[in-house]
Amino acid sequence: MPRELKDVLDYFLPEADAGTDGRTDRDRPRAGLGNGGPAESERPAELPIVALPIGDQDVVRAAFAWNLAVEVARRGAASILVAPAQGNPSLLWPDAGPGPVGSEMVMVGATDLATLTSAARDIALTRATDSTYDTGVVFVRIPPAWLVPCQEARSLLRWCLLFGTAEHRDLMETYALTKTLLEANPEARVGLTIHGVRRIAQAETAFRRVAEVVQRRLRRPLLSYGLLVDDLHIYRAIVARRPIGLEHPQSRAARALQDVARMIVEDARKYSLA
């Protein structure tokens, strides 16, 4: 595994030095560098895109996507969630426009992968030019039915993140979706975040099972992006349409999201995906 899930223990332990807003110094936004923002040479030419294949009926994973976008913004990075205007998950998200702690929600009138790719790339380019941040991420929710091998797919599916549980059937679906992504773009970097578990050992076992099959059959590594905790706070946040990191900042679910957001921001800085 590129990362060990045992390293993401923050949400099991008390958070030290938290302020009144529930955020540590690690989590507070850091807009730019110094007083003038990042120099032009320090800005990415295009913000990296993270593709999120999420079905129309997948309410929980849609909630994870929005909450993850908010947590990335809390780490001081530009964070935009792009989604087709059609489909049920958007009903759980806030209205289009500026969101909490500098995040942004953008609904686009895409009807297929080609138009979604065009919209996402335009946003990745313009936000990189306009941004006062030194890094950032454009999350793009993709209906799984749109995933077909084509030139647009290769452009959009460079970096993909899946959410999966430890259930056997779900692991099989995760493998199948990974295969579909790699057929659409054989060079895609595909990551998996495990959720719906109570113990880290359970998440480790689940990830290892699917990663070994992906490596053996598809000859590609599956990257670990930690785990998320499904607890009552997640569902309360869904109903309230409020980010869990702001609604329940000390919950285990919020701390788990912070860990996954940290991994995303680190990789956004590390990898050049333009």
HELIX and SHEET records of a PDB file:
HELIX    1   1 LEU A    5  ASP A    7  5                                   3    
HELIX    2   2 ASP A   10  PHE A   12  5                                   3    
HELIX    3   3 GLU A   40  GLU A   42  5                                   3    
HELIX    4   4 VAL A   59  ARG A   74  1                                  16    
HELIX    5   5 ASN A   88  LEU A   92  5                                   5    
HELIX    6   6 PRO A  100  GLY A  102  5                                   3    
HELIX    7   7 LEU A  113  ASP A  130  1                                  18    
HELIX    8   8 PRO A  144  TRP A  146  5                                   3    
HELIX    9   9 GLN A  151  LEU A  156  1                                   6    
HELIX   10  10 HIS A  168  ALA A  184  1                                  17    
HELIX   11  11 ILE A  200  LEU A  218  1                                  19    
HELIX   12  12 LEU A  232  ALA A  240  1                                   9    
HELIX   13  13 ILE A  244  GLU A  247  1                                   4    
HELIX   14  14 ARG A  252  LYS A  270  1                                  19    
SHEET    1   A 5 ILE A  49  PRO A  53  0                                        
SHEET    2   A 5 GLY A 136  ILE A 142  1                                        
SHEET    3   A 5 ALA A  78  PRO A  84  1                                        
SHEET    4   A 5 GLU A 104  VAL A 108  1                                        
SHEET    5   A 5 GLY A  97  PRO A  98 -1                                        
SHEET    1   B 3 TRP A 159  GLY A 164  0                                        
SHEET    2   B 3 ARG A 189  HIS A 195  1                                        
SHEET    3   B 3 LEU A 222  LEU A 228  1                                        
END                                                                             
